[in-house]
């Protein structure tokens, strides 16, 4: 039985945002739920069909809300359950879906579970976490934040023992082998599903299902995914579970298969090779990755992105390949992070080259799977490298050239999250209002591309995908065949002009869906296409 996804997910266009940095409605310097509600019409007009919300739970916010202190409480500064209910209601009016983050690999060390677990060795919460009396010899085997954390084990003076953490020391890992923890996770799922959401994006899934310390799963840990999927079905067949799974393609099948586990997973592997293609100006890396993925998983179960909310993690590349991407897109040491990635937004990485940014948007909108856009990338927002770690790419949304970019009316000192107010990416130069008024802006192009994807969605969801192997090394080409017609999409990923000839016997002359006459020339007699540097072309044959 195929892992059949609901139609809405197959046709979805996701938009990733953090309520805190999106729009402030009450002038306290922090984005809030009412602020998001006020911008839903913008997202609808952009072409978005589903909003993915970063954690909005009660939290010390030492890790962007991923350090959860209460799974059932909305952070006070963001709103109340009443406001959340209003958000769900307004989204339904606009036919917008909402998925939220399910952060169950760890909690904050301020969570009552951990507080109780630290106080005594004789209460039910002790086994909610992973403990050892002595730090093991391989105590930094799974350190994810190199340069920030030196070990996976941290001493707790109250418990007089070490506890395990995959990420920050203030985020102790939950013991998912414990049936009581599993039950608590099920209750969290049911609680938020009852609020009317459409599903979850599960944070760090491979780490959740991993044996840690002396704790071992007695059964196949992937059965947990099946169990969670069963619970989702209690609320309707159209509810979804999506996983963050940065693993090799051969392991993708363990997360999404005919046993009805996750509906879809984020396509980190392709993202790695996309950046290698962009850095090398050669199509081969992406074509190689696509071929590997086709042999491992149904491509429609993958979520594609240019940049996500964290670092650009390049750990799937070899060291040589990684440094090739660094050289092109992160030449300064301060642009790197965790000894494996880049902490930059796409626009500055691409030197604000308008054609290059359009090119990557076209690739995102035309790849098999579901496109995910990170807030602000549709207008080419920049980063602030003076901020620590991943905060560099988490500045507030730039709506206009008004104070604080139209994000908030607060006094400058009250602005809780930074805004870019200097340089080529300052809010007075890069903002939504300015680009809405400019037909040739990145925002306008993004809207056009999303509308084209929606218009031709049957090709992307039902068509036979084929990655074209070309003699021309710098043209990334692929096609979707449906009902004796082909949607052919070409991207010149180099700065020099190149030509491409349509193979086989076209049934008719190609119809230009999306070209720029000064950048892409189609010869309808010979069926050859010449593309200028960074040009792209969508053709219907």
Secondary structure, 3 states (H helix, E strand, C coil): CCCCCCHHHHCCEEEEECHHHHCCCCCCCCCCHHHHHHCHHHHHHHCCCEEEECCCEEECCCCCCCCEEEEEEECCCCCCHHHHHHHHHHHHHCCCEEEEEECCCECCCCCHHHHHHHHCCCCCCHHHECEECCCCCCCCCCCCCCCCCCCCEEEECCCCEEEECCCCCCCCEECCCCHHHHHHHHHHHHHHHCCCCCEEEECCHHHHCCCECCECCCCCCCHHHHHHHHHHHCCCCCCEEEECCCCCHHHHCCCCCCCCCCCEEECHHHHHHHHHHHHHCCCHHHHHHHHHHHCCCCHHHEEEECCCCCCEECCCCCHHHHHHHHHHHCCCHHHEECCCEECCCHHHHCCCCHHHHHHHHHHHHHCCCEEEEECCCCCCCCCCCCCCHHHHHCCCCCCCCCHHHHCCCCCHHHCCCCCCCCCCCCCCCCCHHHHHCCCCCHHHHHHHHHHHHHHCHHHHHHCEEEEECCCCCCEEEEEEEECCEEEEEEEECCCCCEEEECCCCCCCCCEEEECCCCCEEEECCCCEEEECCCCEEEEEC
